[in-house]
Amino acid sequence: MSGAAPSRQLALPLPVAAGFDLGDLLEDASNAAALAWLRRPPAWPGGRLALYGPAATGKTHMLRGLAAARAWPAIDGLLLRGLPEPADGAGLVVDDADCAPEEEALLHLLNLCAERGQAVLLAGREAPARWPVALPDLRSRLRAMTAVAVRPPGDALLAALLRRHFLLRQLRVDRALQDWLLTRLPREAAAMAEAAARLDRAALAAGGRVTRALARAALAELPGFGDAAEDDDSMADREAGWPEAPTLL
């Protein structure tokens, strides 16, 4: 964030796109606290809530899902400049709020929402109290905000997400191969979706089923994908047990 003088450029709202549905989120220990807060905006202290955690933990899905469910405007923090005037409503969400290029714009937005009685949901990598802001008024508002951590997904959640993406694409992948994939894919929810998409395209192009050879070729360029230390042959000969699936929100 910087303390540059505010311009009159307005922040652009993000369209509320189909595909960000709170009902699609799977719950486990990594996100249970955040989802519990999202179910009850009227209980947010002062009408404010912040979600924080590493990238690819589902924060954007949560924000955009809540925005879609409640018809709240959604704003990209990277576009927060000037004196934004979001649409009236019961609340709004700001993704990547910790990346706002102008602190005055975020402060103006929080003050405006307070005047209107609008709830505000922010997301960032760190809790707002740790954001390196220079404006004292903004710093005090951020420090007073309730913040909830979203942790990296656990093994059960990643396995359930991978299964779900395969089912949505009607892609048959045996469980032993799914286990093999899970030991090699990045431990991120987004990686499960991307892997399923690449495997789907590869299987259609090859006109056959998903095999380990096809998966290795299709995912070779996926950032973070790599062979695990475990011997491939021994892995192929056994079918690992599955962790208990998370519950639907």
Beta strands, then each sheet from edge to edge (+ up, - down):
strand 1: 13-14
strand 2: 26-27
strand 3: 48-52
strand 4: 74-76
strand 5: 91-95
strand 6: 119-124
strand 7: 147-149
strand 8: 247-248
sheet 1: 1+ 4- 5- 6- 3- 7-
sheet 2: 2+ 8-
end
